[in-house]
């Protein structure tokens, strides 16, 4: 397998990415040949088109805009490709009046006197140097060389979460270097200590012993200017025995943590208006406890950062559809509403306490629901819950067994009869009874946490009650309580007009409003160099899985930006996987088979004139020996959808690869063989 991948021209795996791009691990980036003909004007104005007053003299182009804006132009670029550009501007009599633009006047770069070197992504074919507003400029050298790699643009436009390599849920962002000095208290310095505070170097913590007679502070002024920058603050509170601790970063206008009184790990993102703000840990007059592992790092709110997700243990690109979490306070059951509207949540026959233990995001923000001694239903309830008629509605919640009972239940009542209910064993991770529901799932998130979900529909009765229940047995909702409890985290309420979309998507945190996570998509604005894909013969390979069997068509393709010239792998309903090849010669090959598409599968399509084959998980599915292939230099796009941008892919990706040769049957068998999923 490793030797085979060495033969590939393109490999894309979940290992490298930047804001707005998925980066290929192969090929190594190279710079192509010069694309501007007569780029140093040694042949005068040959190969250049001009507008208005342009003259060529002494190996220069003199662009005079005194009679109107003037330019020199070559149509040398490919839309969607990236270029390394160099332009030497010898002189310019009015600053900022010379630029590189496209044919519509959109500016790539304003040029300064001297050598200007920069990179662009072409949005039109024109390479146009303009002088404007009565200025005169002299150009002596130009250059545009394509940057050859297989990096693909990535777009989502919103924040999104993933499960990281430590098994914790987090918003994807790029985190910078540490800004706090001595955050582990390994030395006795860098901090200003108020009454009662001391540094315990041996145990790597700062401790407040309760001897203070008023509120007391542990402070550090940051040595880096973070004015208006997003930063991530994290720390551990330990040895707590009395009082309250509040934590604030000066300049944010608020206290980041108010009156903490529970050991645990805490984390928050904040933005300070101060250039060099102070981080303050303030114990009240009664506080006794310790802090350590204090960290502040600059972070980016990356709305176009792809997600390498580790749920299940192995990293993969997570590509999801647009979803709205309608639960307006996803991690606070003292307020908020769900779906199209509801009452505030209320604890019934139980007591709710916030911020009790570490949740699946690693911080101490999980809620605890404790049963009273009644013989009723011990639960959180949302009443007057309005939902859309005939939609699929998915409720999901992270639950951890606390003490006394193993079972958790979700119930939706007073909708179309009968009531919809599902039970989950949060000790063993096993589904219990499912009653009148479209689907229910339980998924292990580690450390005793399970994500439990129930999907249901209603047509006529669209207002009802949703209950999140602590219970002692499968198919039961009531029992005589005596302090039994569960932990809750991360409520998500999704709705879809697709009857088959019954599984929850990745967690979307909310705090006061609904939140939309837009669709993940890649490759729709990238044009690859045709040297990377042999259109006349080759092999297309992927290791992918579907998110669920939702009945829609979900595609990954190589193409020329159309469906006239394309090869695609497509998930269809009922566990169907399909390869389809369209060519500009009017020929089509379609080969389909069934497999468990929610497991990772390895598939490869060989394409060559009269030699097409489809392999899945080490086995030949079918061939076509009468199909022509593509014209040379046709295929130049890899997309999470069809070439024409339809049928967006939704699923998980471990690898996409392209080979410039039609691999043999034995090679295809080896390439796609898998012993585990």
C-alpha positions as CSV (number, residue, x, y, z in Angstrom):
1,X,0.0,0.0,0.0
2,X,2.7,2.5,1.0
3,X,4.7,1.7,-2.2
4,X,1.6,2.1,-4.3
5,X,0.9,5.5,-2.9
6,X,4.4,6.5,-3.8
7,X,3.3,6.1,-7.4
8,X,0.5,8.7,-7.0
9,X,0.7,12.3,-8.2
10,X,-1.7,13.6,-5.6
11,X,-2.3,12.5,-2.0
12,X,-4.7,14.4,0.3
13,X,-4.9,13.1,3.9
14,X,-6.1,14.7,7.2
15,X,-2.6,15.9,8.1
16,X,-2.2,19.5,6.8
17,X,-4.4,22.5,6.5
18,X,-4.6,26.3,6.8
19,X,-7.4,28.7,7.2
20,X,-9.4,28.4,4.0
21,X,-7.5,25.4,2.6
22,X,-7.0,21.6,2.8
23,X,-3.3,21.0,2.0
24,X,-2.1,18.0,0.0
25,X,0.8,16.0,1.3
26,X,1.8,15.3,-2.3
27,X,3.1,16.8,-4.5
28,X,5.7,18.9,-2.8
29,X,5.0,22.5,-3.9
30,X,6.9,23.6,-7.0
31,X,7.0,26.7,-9.1
32,X,6.1,26.4,-12.8
33,X,7.6,28.0,-15.9
34,X,7.4,31.6,-16.8
35,X,3.9,32.4,-18.3
36,X,4.5,36.0,-19.3
37,X,5.9,36.2,-22.8
38,X,8.4,39.0,-23.4
39,X,8.2,39.7,-19.7
40,X,11.2,42.0,-19.7
41,X,10.2,44.0,-22.8
42,X,13.4,43.1,-24.7
43,X,11.1,42.6,-27.7
44,X,9.3,45.9,-27.2
45,X,5.5,45.6,-26.9
46,X,5.2,42.2,-28.7
47,X,2.7,39.9,-27.0
48,X,1.2,42.7,-24.9
49,X,-2.1,44.4,-25.5
50,X,-2.3,48.0,-24.4
51,X,-4.9,50.7,-23.6
52,X,-4.3,54.4,-24.1
53,X,-0.8,55.9,-23.8
54,X,1.8,53.1,-23.5
55,X,5.2,53.2,-25.1
56,X,8.1,50.7,-25.0
57,X,11.7,52.0,-24.8
58,X,15.0,50.6,-23.5
59,X,13.5,47.4,-22.3
60,X,10.7,49.1,-20.3
61,X,7.0,49.8,-20.6
62,X,6.1,53.5,-19.9
63,X,2.5,53.7,-18.9
64,X,1.1,57.3,-19.0
65,X,-2.3,57.9,-17.5
66,X,-2.4,61.7,-18.0
67,X,-4.9,61.2,-20.8
68,X,-6.8,58.4,-19.1
69,X,-6.1,55.2,-17.2
70,X,-3.7,53.1,-19.2
71,X,-2.5,49.5,-19.0
72,X,-0.6,46.6,-20.4
73,X,-2.2,43.1,-20.5
74,X,-1.6,39.4,-21.3
75,X,-4.3,36.8,-20.9
76,X,-1.9,34.3,-19.3
77,X,-3.6,33.0,-16.2
78,X,-5.9,30.1,-15.4
79,X,-8.9,30.9,-13.2
80,X,-8.6,29.3,-9.8
81,X,-4.8,28.7,-10.1
82,X,-2.3,30.3,-7.7
83,X,0.7,32.3,-9.0
84,X,4.0,33.7,-7.7
85,X,4.1,37.2,-9.2
86,X,7.0,39.6,-9.5
87,X,6.7,43.2,-11.0
88,X,9.5,45.7,-11.0
89,X,8.2,49.3,-11.0
90,X,11.2,51.6,-11.8
91,X,9.4,54.8,-11.2
92,X,5.9,56.2,-10.4
93,X,5.3,60.0,-10.1
94,X,2.2,59.6,-7.9
95,X,2.2,57.0,-5.1
96,X,-0.4,54.2,-5.0
97,X,-1.5,54.8,-8.6
98,X,-0.1,51.6,-10.2
99,X,-1.6,48.2,-9.6
100,X,-2.1,44.6,-10.9
101,X,-5.8,44.0,-11.7
102,X,-8.0,41.6,-13.5
103,X,-10.0,42.5,-16.6
104,X,-12.9,43.8,-14.5
105,X,-10.7,46.2,-12.5
106,X,-10.5,44.1,-9.3
107,X,-7.2,44.9,-7.7
108,X,-4.8,42.0,-6.8
109,X,-2.0,44.3,-5.5
110,X,-1.2,48.0,-5.3
111,X,2.4,48.3,-6.5
112,X,5.3,50.4,-5.0
113,X,8.5,51.6,-6.6
114,X,11.0,48.7,-6.6
115,X,10.5,44.9,-6.9
116,X,7.0,43.8,-5.9
117,X,6.8,40.0,-5.1
118,X,3.5,38.4,-4.0
119,X,1.1,35.6,-4.6
120,X,-2.4,35.7,-6.1
121,X,-5.2,33.3,-6.9
122,X,-6.5,34.1,-10.4
123,X,-10.2,35.0,-10.7
124,X,-9.8,35.9,-14.4
125,X,-7.3,35.1,-17.1
126,X,-6.0,38.7,-17.4
127,X,-2.6,39.7,-16.1
128,X,-3.1,43.5,-16.3
129,X,-0.8,46.3,-15.0
130,X,-2.6,49.6,-14.7
131,X,-1.6,53.2,-14.1
132,X,-4.4,55.6,-13.2
133,X,-5.4,59.1,-12.2
134,X,-2.9,61.1,-14.2
135,X,0.2,59.2,-13.0
136,X,3.0,57.9,-15.1
137,X,4.9,54.6,-14.3
138,X,7.8,52.7,-15.7
139,X,7.8,48.9,-15.6
140,X,11.0,47.0,-16.4
141,X,10.2,43.4,-15.5
142,X,7.2,41.2,-15.0
143,X,6.7,37.6,-14.0
144,X,3.9,35.1,-13.3
145,X,4.7,31.5,-12.5
146,X,2.1,29.0,-11.4
147,X,2.4,27.5,-7.9
148,X,2.0,23.8,-8.5
149,X,0.5,21.9,-5.6
150,X,-2.8,20.0,-4.9
151,X,-4.0,22.2,-2.1
152,X,-7.8,22.7,-2.2
153,X,-9.8,25.7,-1.1
154,X,-12.0,25.0,1.9
155,X,-15.1,27.0,2.9
156,X,-17.6,26.8,5.8
157,X,-18.1,30.5,6.8
158,X,-18.9,29.5,10.4
159,X,-17.3,28.0,13.5
160,X,-17.5,24.3,14.0
161,X,-16.5,21.7,16.6
162,X,-14.5,18.5,16.4
163,X,-13.2,15.8,18.7
164,X,-9.5,16.4,19.0
165,X,-6.7,13.8,19.3
166,X,-7.2,13.9,23.1
167,X,-10.8,12.9,22.7
168,X,-12.2,16.4,23.7
169,X,-14.8,18.5,21.9
170,X,-13.4,21.8,20.8
171,X,-14.0,24.6,18.3
172,X,-11.4,24.3,15.6
173,X,-9.0,27.2,15.6
174,X,-5.3,27.9,15.4
175,X,-3.7,28.6,18.8
176,X,-0.5,30.6,19.2
177,X,2.3,30.5,21.6
178,X,2.0,30.7,25.4
179,X,1.6,34.3,26.7
180,X,1.7,33.5,30.5
181,X,5.1,33.4,32.2
182,X,5.5,30.6,34.9
183,X,1.9,29.4,34.5
184,X,2.9,26.1,36.1
185,X,4.5,27.9,39.1
186,X,7.8,25.9,38.7
187,X,9.6,29.0,40.0
188,X,8.8,31.7,42.5
189,X,8.5,34.7,40.2
190,X,6.4,36.5,37.5
191,X,3.3,36.8,39.7
192,X,2.1,39.6,42.1
193,X,0.7,37.9,45.2
194,X,-1.9,39.4,47.4
195,X,-2.5,38.6,51.1
196,X,-2.9,34.8,51.6
197,X,-1.4,33.8,48.3
198,X,1.9,31.9,48.0
199,X,3.7,29.9,45.3
200,X,4.3,26.2,46.0
201,X,7.1,25.3,43.6
202,X,7.3,21.7,44.8
203,X,3.7,21.0,43.9
204,X,3.5,23.5,40.9
205,X,0.7,25.6,42.1
206,X,-0.3,29.0,43.7
207,X,-2.3,28.6,46.9
208,X,-4.5,30.9,48.8
209,X,-4.6,29.8,52.5
210,X,-7.6,31.8,53.7
211,X,-5.6,34.1,56.0
212,X,-6.7,37.2,54.0
213,X,-9.0,39.7,55.6
214,X,-10.5,41.0,52.3
215,X,-10.6,40.0,48.7
216,X,-7.1,39.1,47.5
217,X,-5.5,38.9,44.0
218,X,-3.0,36.8,42.1
219,X,-2.0,38.9,39.1
220,X,0.2,38.9,36.1
221,X,0.5,41.6,33.4
222,X,0.9,40.0,30.0
223,X,4.1,40.9,28.1
224,X,2.6,40.7,24.6
225,X,0.2,43.2,23.0
226,X,-3.1,41.3,22.5
227,X,-5.3,44.3,22.1
228,X,-8.6,43.3,20.4
229,X,-7.1,39.8,19.7
230,X,-9.0,36.6,20.7
231,X,-7.2,34.7,23.4
232,X,-8.0,31.3,25.1
233,X,-7.7,31.4,28.9
234,X,-7.4,28.1,30.7
235,X,-6.5,27.0,34.2
236,X,-7.0,24.3,36.9
237,X,-8.7,25.0,40.2
238,X,-7.7,22.5,42.9
239,X,-7.6,22.0,46.7
240,X,-10.8,24.0,47.0
241,X,-12.4,24.1,50.5
242,X,-14.1,27.5,51.0
243,X,-15.2,30.8,49.5
244,X,-15.2,31.8,45.9
245,X,-12.7,32.5,43.1
246,X,-13.3,34.9,40.2
247,X,-11.1,35.2,37.2
248,X,-10.9,38.1,34.8
249,X,-8.8,39.5,32.0
250,X,-8.6,43.3,32.2
251,X,-10.2,45.1,29.3
252,X,-12.8,42.5,28.3
253,X,-15.6,44.4,30.2
254,X,-16.7,41.4,32.2
255,X,-15.5,38.7,34.6
256,X,-14.7,35.6,32.7
257,X,-15.4,33.3,35.7
258,X,-17.5,34.5,38.6
259,X,-17.6,32.9,42.0
260,X,-16.0,29.5,41.2
261,X,-16.4,27.0,44.0
262,X,-15.7,23.6,42.4
263,X,-12.4,21.9,41.6
264,X,-11.9,21.4,37.9
265,X,-10.4,22.6,34.6
266,X,-11.8,25.8,33.2
267,X,-11.4,27.4,29.8
268,X,-12.9,30.4,28.0
269,X,-12.2,32.6,24.9
270,X,-12.0,36.3,25.5
271,X,-11.0,39.6,23.8
272,X,-9.4,42.5,25.7
273,X,-9.4,46.1,24.6
274,X,-6.2,46.6,26.6
275,X,-2.8,46.3,24.9
276,X,-1.0,44.5,27.8
277,X,-3.9,43.3,30.0
278,X,-3.6,41.8,33.5
279,X,-4.9,38.3,34.2
280,X,-6.4,38.3,37.7
281,X,-7.4,35.5,40.0
282,X,-9.4,37.1,42.8
283,X,-10.3,35.1,45.9
284,X,-12.9,36.5,48.2
285,X,-12.4,36.9,51.9
286,X,-13.2,33.2,52.5
287,X,-11.4,31.6,49.6
288,X,-9.2,28.7,50.2
289,X,-7.8,26.8,47.2
290,X,-5.1,26.5,44.5
291,X,-4.6,27.3,40.8
292,X,-2.2,25.9,38.3
293,X,-1.7,25.2,34.6
294,X,-2.6,28.8,33.8
295,X,-2.4,29.4,30.1
296,X,-3.3,32.3,27.8
297,X,-2.8,31.8,24.1
298,X,-3.8,33.9,21.1
299,X,-6.4,32.0,19.0
300,X,-8.2,32.6,15.7
301,X,-11.9,32.3,15.2
302,X,-11.5,30.3,12.1
303,X,-14.7,30.0,10.2
304,X,-13.0,28.4,7.2
305,X,-10.8,25.9,9.0
306,X,-11.3,22.3,8.1
307,X,-11.8,19.7,10.8
308,X,-9.6,16.7,11.5
309,X,-12.0,14.8,13.8
310,X,-10.8,11.9,16.0
311,X,-14.2,10.4,17.1
312,X,-13.6,6.7,16.8
313,X,-9.9,7.1,17.4
314,X,-8.5,7.7,13.8
315,X,-8.2,11.2,12.3
316,X,-10.4,12.0,9.3
317,X,-11.7,15.1,7.5
318,X,-15.3,15.7,8.8
319,X,-17.5,17.1,6.1
320,X,-21.1,17.9,7.3
321,X,-24.2,19.6,5.9
322,X,-25.7,22.9,7.2
323,X,-27.4,22.4,10.5
324,X,-29.0,24.7,13.1
325,X,-28.9,24.0,16.8
326,X,-32.2,25.4,18.0
327,X,-31.5,24.9,21.7
328,X,-30.6,28.5,22.6
329,X,-28.7,27.6,25.8
330,X,-27.1,24.3,24.9
331,X,-25.3,23.8,28.2
332,X,-27.6,25.6,30.7
333,X,-30.9,24.0,31.7
334,X,-31.9,27.0,33.7
335,X,-33.0,29.0,30.7
336,X,-33.6,28.9,26.9
337,X,-35.9,27.2,24.5
338,X,-35.7,24.5,21.8
339,X,-36.9,23.9,18.2
340,X,-39.4,26.6,17.0
341,X,-40.1,27.7,20.6
342,X,-40.8,26.4,24.1
343,X,-40.9,27.2,27.7
344,X,-37.8,27.6,29.7
345,X,-36.5,24.3,31.0
346,X,-37.4,23.2,34.5
347,X,-36.1,20.5,36.8
348,X,-39.0,18.3,38.0
349,X,-38.7,16.1,41.0
350,X,-35.0,16.7,41.0
351,X,-32.4,19.4,41.6
352,X,-30.1,20.9,38.9
353,X,-26.7,22.2,39.7
354,X,-24.2,23.7,37.1
355,X,-20.5,23.3,36.6
356,X,-20.0,20.1,38.5
357,X,-17.5,17.9,36.6
358,X,-15.4,17.9,33.5
359,X,-17.6,17.6,30.4
360,X,-16.6,16.1,27.0
361,X,-14.9,19.4,26.2
362,X,-12.5,18.9,29.2
363,X,-13.7,21.8,31.3
364,X,-15.8,21.8,34.5
365,X,-19.1,22.8,33.0
366,X,-21.2,19.7,33.1
367,X,-24.6,19.9,34.8
368,X,-25.8,17.5,37.6
369,X,-29.4,16.4,37.9
370,X,-30.1,14.8,41.3
371,X,-33.3,12.8,42.0
372,X,-35.5,13.7,45.0
373,X,-37.3,11.1,47.1
374,X,-40.6,11.2,45.2
375,X,-41.9,8.3,43.1
376,X,-42.4,10.4,40.0
377,X,-40.4,11.2,36.9
378,X,-37.1,12.8,37.7
379,X,-36.2,14.9,34.7
380,X,-35.6,18.2,32.9
381,X,-38.7,19.2,30.9
382,X,-39.4,21.7,28.1
383,X,-43.1,22.4,27.7
384,X,-45.0,24.0,24.8
385,X,-42.3,22.8,22.4
386,X,-43.3,23.9,18.9
387,X,-42.0,21.8,16.0
388,X,-42.5,21.9,12.2
389,X,-45.1,19.5,10.9
390,X,-43.7,16.4,9.1
391,X,-40.1,17.3,9.8
392,X,-37.6,14.9,11.4
393,X,-36.6,16.3,14.8
394,X,-33.5,15.1,16.5
395,X,-32.8,15.6,20.2
396,X,-29.3,14.7,21.4
397,X,-27.6,15.1,24.8
398,X,-24.3,14.0,26.4
399,X,-25.0,11.9,29.5
400,X,-22.7,10.4,32.1
401,X,-23.8,8.0,34.8
402,X,-23.3,9.6,38.2
403,X,-24.6,7.4,41.0
404,X,-27.3,4.8,41.7
405,X,-29.0,4.2,38.3
406,X,-27.9,3.2,34.8
407,X,-30.7,4.4,32.6
408,X,-31.5,7.7,30.8
409,X,-34.5,8.3,28.6
410,X,-35.7,10.9,26.1
411,X,-39.5,11.4,25.8
412,X,-41.5,13.6,23.4
413,X,-45.2,13.7,24.5
414,X,-48.5,15.2,23.4
415,X,-47.5,15.0,19.7
416,X,-49.2,12.6,17.3
417,X,-50.1,9.6,19.4
418,X,-48.5,7.5,20.7
419,X,-45.8,9.2,22.7
420,X,-42.2,8.9,21.4
421,X,-39.6,7.5,23.8
422,X,-36.1,6.0,23.8
423,X,-34.0,4.5,26.6
424,X,-30.2,4.4,26.9
425,X,-28.0,2.5,29.3
426,X,-25.3,5.0,30.2
427,X,-23.3,2.5,32.1
428,X,-22.8,0.0,29.3
429,X,-23.5,2.2,26.2
430,X,-26.3,-0.1,25.0
431,X,-29.6,1.1,23.5
432,X,-32.8,0.2,25.3
433,X,-36.4,0.3,24.1
434,X,-37.3,2.6,21.2
435,X,-41.0,3.4,21.2
436,X,-42.6,5.1,18.1
437,X,-39.4,6.9,17.1
438,X,-37.7,7.3,13.7
439,X,-34.3,6.4,15.2
440,X,-32.2,6.5,18.3
441,X,-28.4,6.2,18.9
442,X,-25.9,6.0,21.7
443,X,-22.2,6.9,21.0
444,X,-19.3,6.6,23.3
445,X,-17.3,9.8,23.8
446,X,-14.9,8.5,26.5
447,X,-14.6,9.0,30.2
448,X,-18.1,7.6,30.8
449,X,-19.8,10.1,28.5
450,X,-22.3,8.9,26.0
451,X,-24.1,11.0,23.4
452,X,-27.8,9.9,23.3
453,X,-30.1,10.9,20.5
454,X,-33.7,10.3,19.5
455,X,-35.4,11.3,16.2
456,X,-39.1,11.6,15.8
457,X,-41.8,13.1,13.6
458,X,-45.3,14.5,14.0
459,X,-47.8,15.8,11.5
460,X,-50.9,17.1,13.2
461,X,-50.0,17.8,16.9
462,X,-47.0,20.1,16.7
463,X,-46.9,21.3,20.3
464,X,-45.8,19.1,23.1
465,X,-43.4,18.3,26.0
466,X,-39.8,17.1,25.8
467,X,-38.4,15.3,28.9
468,X,-34.8,14.3,29.7
469,X,-35.1,11.6,32.3
470,X,-33.0,9.9,35.0
471,X,-34.5,6.4,35.5
472,X,-33.7,3.1,37.0
473,X,-34.7,0.6,34.4
474,X,-35.3,0.1,30.6
475,X,-38.8,1.0,29.5
476,X,-39.5,2.8,32.8
477,X,-39.8,6.5,33.6
478,X,-40.8,6.6,37.3
479,X,-39.1,5.3,40.4
480,X,-38.8,6.3,44.0
481,X,-35.6,8.4,44.1
482,X,-33.0,8.8,46.8
483,X,-30.3,11.1,45.6
484,X,-29.4,9.2,42.4
485,X,-27.9,11.5,39.7
486,X,-26.6,11.8,36.2
487,X,-24.5,14.5,34.5
488,X,-25.7,16.3,31.4
489,X,-23.9,18.4,28.8
490,X,-24.5,19.8,25.3
491,X,-28.1,19.7,24.3
492,X,-28.7,19.8,20.5
493,X,-32.1,20.1,18.8
494,X,-31.9,19.7,15.0
495,X,-34.7,19.5,12.4
496,X,-34.7,18.4,8.8
497,X,-37.2,17.9,6.0
498,X,-35.3,14.7,5.0
499,X,-37.1,11.7,6.5
500,X,-33.8,9.7,6.4
501,X,-31.7,12.3,8.2
502,X,-32.1,10.8,11.7
503,X,-28.6,11.1,13.2
504,X,-27.2,14.1,15.1
505,X,-24.4,16.0,13.6
506,X,-21.4,17.3,15.5
507,X,-22.1,19.4,18.6
508,X,-22.9,23.1,18.0
509,X,-22.5,25.2,21.3
510,X,-25.0,27.9,21.9
511,X,-25.3,30.6,24.5
512,X,-28.4,32.8,24.1
513,X,-29.5,32.1,20.5
514,X,-29.8,29.5,17.9
515,X,-26.5,28.8,16.0
516,X,-26.0,27.7,12.4
517,X,-23.1,25.7,11.3
518,X,-22.9,26.0,7.5
519,X,-21.9,23.3,5.0
520,X,-18.3,22.1,4.8
521,X,-17.0,22.1,1.2
522,X,-13.7,22.0,-0.6
523,X,-12.2,22.4,-4.1
524,X,-14.9,24.6,-5.6
525,X,-12.5,27.5,-6.3
526,X,-9.3,25.6,-7.0
527,X,-8.0,24.8,-10.5
528,X,-5.1,22.3,-10.4
529,X,-2.3,22.2,-12.9
530,X,-3.1,19.6,-15.5
531,X,0.3,18.1,-15.1
532,X,-0.9,16.5,-11.9
533,X,-3.8,14.5,-13.5
534,X,-3.3,12.4,-16.6
535,X,-6.7,12.7,-18.3
536,X,-6.0,10.0,-20.8
537,X,-5.4,7.3,-18.2
538,X,-5.2,7.1,-14.5
539,X,-6.7,5.9,-11.2
540,X,-8.9,7.7,-8.7
541,X,-8.7,6.4,-5.1
542,X,-10.5,7.3,-1.9
543,X,-11.0,6.0,1.6
544,X,-14.3,7.5,2.9
545,X,-17.5,6.8,4.9
546,X,-21.0,8.3,4.9
547,X,-22.3,10.1,8.0
548,X,-25.6,8.2,7.7
549,X,-27.8,6.5,5.1
550,X,-29.8,9.6,4.5
551,X,-31.1,8.7,1.0
552,X,-29.4,11.6,-0.7
553,X,-26.7,11.6,-3.4
554,X,-23.3,12.7,-2.0
555,X,-20.3,12.9,-4.3
556,X,-16.5,13.3,-4.5
557,X,-15.3,14.0,-8.0
558,X,-12.4,14.7,-10.4
559,X,-13.6,16.9,-13.3
560,X,-13.1,19.9,-15.5
561,X,-15.7,21.9,-13.6
562,X,-18.7,20.3,-15.3
563,X,-20.5,16.9,-15.4
564,X,-19.5,16.4,-19.0
565,X,-16.0,15.4,-18.1
566,X,-15.9,13.8,-14.7
567,X,-15.2,10.7,-12.5
568,X,-17.1,10.5,-9.3
569,X,-17.6,8.4,-6.3
570,X,-21.2,8.8,-5.1
571,X,-23.1,7.6,-2.0
572,X,-26.7,6.9,-2.7
573,X,-29.6,5.6,-0.6
574,X,-29.8,2.0,0.9
575,X,-26.0,1.7,1.3
576,X,-25.3,2.1,-2.5
577,X,-21.8,3.3,-3.6
578,X,-21.4,4.2,-7.2
579,X,-18.6,5.1,-9.6
580,X,-19.6,7.1,-12.7
581,X,-17.4,8.3,-15.6
582,X,-18.6,10.8,-18.1
583,X,-16.4,11.8,-21.0
584,X,-16.5,14.6,-23.6
585,X,-16.7,11.9,-26.2
586,X,-20.3,11.2,-25.2
587,X,-19.6,7.9,-23.3
588,X,-20.8,7.0,-19.8
589,X,-19.8,4.2,-17.4
590,X,-21.9,3.6,-14.3
591,X,-21.0,0.8,-11.8
592,X,-22.9,0.5,-8.5
593,X,-22.8,-1.9,-5.6
594,X,-23.9,-2.1,-2.0
595,X,-21.9,-2.1,1.2
596,X,-22.1,-0.6,4.7
597,X,-21.3,2.9,3.7
598,X,-21.2,4.2,7.3
599,X,-18.1,2.1,7.7
600,X,-14.9,3.4,6.1
601,X,-14.5,1.9,2.6
602,X,-11.6,1.9,0.2
603,X,-12.5,2.3,-3.5
604,X,-10.6,2.9,-6.7
605,X,-11.6,3.6,-10.3
606,X,-9.2,2.8,-13.1
607,X,-9.8,4.8,-16.3
608,X,-8.2,4.2,-19.7
609,X,-9.6,3.8,-23.2
610,X,-11.6,0.5,-23.2
611,X,-10.2,-0.4,-19.8
612,X,-12.4,0.8,-16.9
613,X,-12.5,-1.0,-13.5
614,X,-14.0,-0.4,-10.1
615,X,-12.5,-2.0,-7.0
616,X,-14.1,-1.9,-3.5
617,X,-12.4,-3.2,-0.3
618,X,-10.0,-5.4,-2.3
619,X,-12.6,-6.9,-4.7
620,X,-13.4,-6.2,-8.3
621,X,-16.9,-4.8,-8.6
622,X,-17.1,-4.6,-12.4
623,X,-15.4,-3.4,-15.6
624,X,-16.2,-1.7,-18.9
625,X,-14.0,-2.6,-21.9
626,X,-15.8,-0.4,-24.5
627,X,-15.6,3.1,-23.0
628,X,-13.2,5.9,-24.3
629,X,-11.5,8.1,-21.8
630,X,-10.9,11.9,-21.7
631,X,-9.0,14.2,-24.0
632,X,-5.6,15.3,-22.8
633,X,-5.3,18.1,-20.3
634,X,-9.1,17.9,-19.4
635,X,-9.3,17.1,-15.7
636,X,-8.1,19.8,-13.3
637,X,-10.5,19.9,-10.3
638,X,-11.1,17.8,-7.2
639,X,-14.3,18.7,-5.4
640,X,-16.5,17.6,-2.5
641,X,-19.4,17.4,-4.9
642,X,-20.0,17.0,-8.6
643,X,-18.0,19.0,-11.1
644,X,-21.0,21.4,-11.5
645,X,-21.1,21.9,-7.7
646,X,-24.2,19.7,-7.1
647,X,-24.6,16.7,-4.8
648,X,-22.4,18.0,-2.0
649,X,-20.4,15.3,-0.2
650,X,-21.3,14.7,3.5
651,X,-19.1,12.2,5.2
652,X,-15.6,11.3,6.5
653,X,-12.4,11.2,4.5
654,X,-9.2,9.5,5.4
655,X,-7.5,9.8,2.0
656,X,-8.0,11.0,-1.6
657,X,-5.3,10.1,-4.2
658,X,-4.8,10.4,-7.9
659,X,-2.5,8.3,-10.0
660,X,-1.3,9.3,-13.5
661,X,-1.3,5.7,-14.7
662,X,-4.0,3.0,-14.9
663,X,-3.0,0.7,-12.0
664,X,-3.1,-3.1,-12.7
665,X,-5.7,-5.4,-11.2
666,X,-3.3,-6.7,-8.6
667,X,-2.3,-3.1,-7.6
668,X,-6.0,-2.1,-7.3
669,X,-6.7,-5.1,-5.2
670,X,-3.8,-4.3,-2.9
671,X,-4.6,-0.6,-2.8
672,X,-8.2,-1.1,-1.7
673,X,-7.7,-4.1,0.6
674,X,-8.7,-3.4,4.2
675,X,-8.7,-5.7,7.2
676,X,-10.6,-3.3,9.5
677,X,-13.0,-0.4,9.1
